[in-house]
Amino acid sequence: MDDSFDPYRIWLGIPPDEQPPNHYRLLGIVRSETNPDVIENAANRQMSYLRTFQSGPYVGLAQRILNEVSAAKICLLNADRRTAYDAQLGETSAASSNPAMPGPHGERADELPAHPAENAAVAAPPLPRVVSGRRPRARSRSPWPLILTMMLVVVALGALIVFFNRWNQ
């Protein structure tokens, strides 16, 4: 097995300078996110994705990161645990390790309005259509209709042969 394999970078897109990731980064959400539905959906999305690696060569790493995502979900959905975790992270480390990135229109994240709907220029693009990696299961068809059709064709041909033989005599 490759010792240089970095599952955070390869699977989750977390560069080495942001490792080990905090709970928010691990779930792919912003640090200010408080909506429990967003947190739960982000955790479920990450766990579903990581489960696809459980049958591969890095099953141990996949399980370890799944456990980390699960712990992050539990921590961030519990108000008391979340408060303690946020205090542990500290505001200064968040500001220095996550500088505001420019947005699609050149504005910085800390300059955006609290409610993006108030500013029409900052409207989010439509979500892409989700395509499942699985092919739809083909309907299993019974061979009997085909067999009956073939038998009917054979009987019809036999009847035509008999009819033409009697007509020619």
ZAMARGU-4260 file (C-alpha; in steps of 0.2 Angstrom, whole numbers, plus 5000, padded with zeros to 4 digits):
<rodrens>
0) 5000/5000/5000 | 5006/5018/4996 | 5012/5026/5012 | 5011/5043/5003 | 4993/5042/5000
5) 4984/5057/5007 | 4965/5053/5009 | 4961/5071/5015 | 4968/5078/4999 | 4963/5064/4987
10) 4945/5061/4993 | 4940/5077/5001 | 4951/5090/4993 | 4958/5096/5009 | 4976/5102/5005
15) 4991/5097/5017 | 4992/5115/5025 | 4974/5113/5031 | 4977/5096/5039 | 4972/5090/5051
20) 4955/5097/5046 | 4943/5105/5059 | 4925/5098/5060 | 4919/5112/5048 | 4932/5109/5035
25) 4929/5090/5036 | 4911/5092/5033 | 4914/5105/5019 | 4904/5119/5028 | 4908/5137/5033
30) 4913/5139/5051 | 4898/5150/5055 | 4885/5137/5049 | 4872/5134/5063 | 4858/5127/5053
35) 4856/5108/5059 | 4849/5103/5043 | 4864/5109/5033 | 4876/5101/5046 | 4867/5085/5045
40) 4866/5085/5026 | 4884/5089/5024 | 4889/5075/5036 | 4878/5062/5027 | 4885/5068/5010
45) 4903/5065/5016 | 4899/5049/5024 | 4890/5042/5009 | 4904/5047/4998 | 4917/5040/5010
50) 4908/5023/5011 | 4912/5020/4992 | 4930/5018/4997 | 4927/5005/5011 | 4928/4991/4998
55) 4945/4997/4991 | 4963/4996/4996 | 4961/5010/5009 | 4947/5002/5019 | 4956/5007/5036
60) 4958/5025/5031 | 4940/5026/5024 | 4934/5019/5041 | 4945/5031/5051 | 4939/5046/5041
65) 4921/5040/5042 | 4923/5040/5061 | 4930/5057/5061 | 4915/5064/5050 | 4903/5055/5062
70) 4911/5063/5077 | 4911/5080/5069 | 4892/5078/5065 | 4888/5073/5083 | 4899/5088/5090
75) 4892/5101/5079 | 4874/5096/5081 | 4875/5097/5100 | 4875/5115/5106 | 4885/5113/5121
80) 4898/5102/5112 | 4899/5114/5098 | 4902/5129/5110 | 4916/5120/5118 | 4923/5115/5101
85) 4922/5133/5094 | 4931/5139/5110 | 4944/5126/5108 | 4947/5131/5090 | 4948/5149/5095
90) 4944/5164/5084 | 4962/5169/5081 | 4967/5153/5073 | 4951/5153/5062 | 4956/5171/5056
95) 4974/5167/5052 | 4971/5149/5044 | 4956/5154/5034 | 4959/5171/5026 | 4944/5178/5017
100) 4944/5171/4999 | 4937/5182/4985 | 4920/5178/4978 | 4915/5176/4960 | 4913/5195/4958
105) 4929/5200/4967 | 4921/5203/4984 | 4928/5195/4999 | 4918/5184/5010 | 4918/5195/5025
110) 4911/5209/5014 | 4896/5200/5008 | 4879/5204/5016 | 4872/5193/5029 | 4857/5189/5017
115) 4863/5186/4999 | 4845/5188/4993 | 4847/5207/4997 | 4860/5209/4984 | 4855/5202/4967
120) 4873/5203/4960 | 4878/5189/4973 | 4865/5176/4967 | 4870/5158/4968 | 4871/5149/4952
125) 4858/5135/4949 | 4863/5118/4957 | 4870/5106/4944 | 4859/5091/4940 | 4864/5076/4951
130) 4867/5060/4941 | 4869/5044/4950 | 4883/5033/4946 | 4872/5018/4944 | 4864/5012/4929
135) 4845/5009/4930 | 4841/4991/4933 | 4835/4983/4917 | 4817/4975/4918 | 4818/4956/4918
140) 4807/4950/4904 | 4800/4933/4903 | 4804/4923/4887 | 4787/4916/4885 | 4780/4930/4874
145) 4794/4928/4862 | 4792/4909/4862 | 4773/4910/4859 | 4776/4922/4845 | 4788/4911/4836
150) 4776/4896/4838 | 4762/4906/4830 | 4773/4911/4816 | 4778/4892/4813 | 4760/4887/4814
155) 4755/4901/4801 | 4769/4895/4789 | 4763/4877/4791 | 4745/4882/4787 | 4751/4892/4772
160) 4761/4877/4765 | 4746/4865/4768 | 4735/4877/4759 | 4746/4880/4744 | 4749/4861/4742
165) 4730/4857/4742 | 4727/4872/4730 | 4740/4866/4717 | 4733/4848/4717
</rodrens>
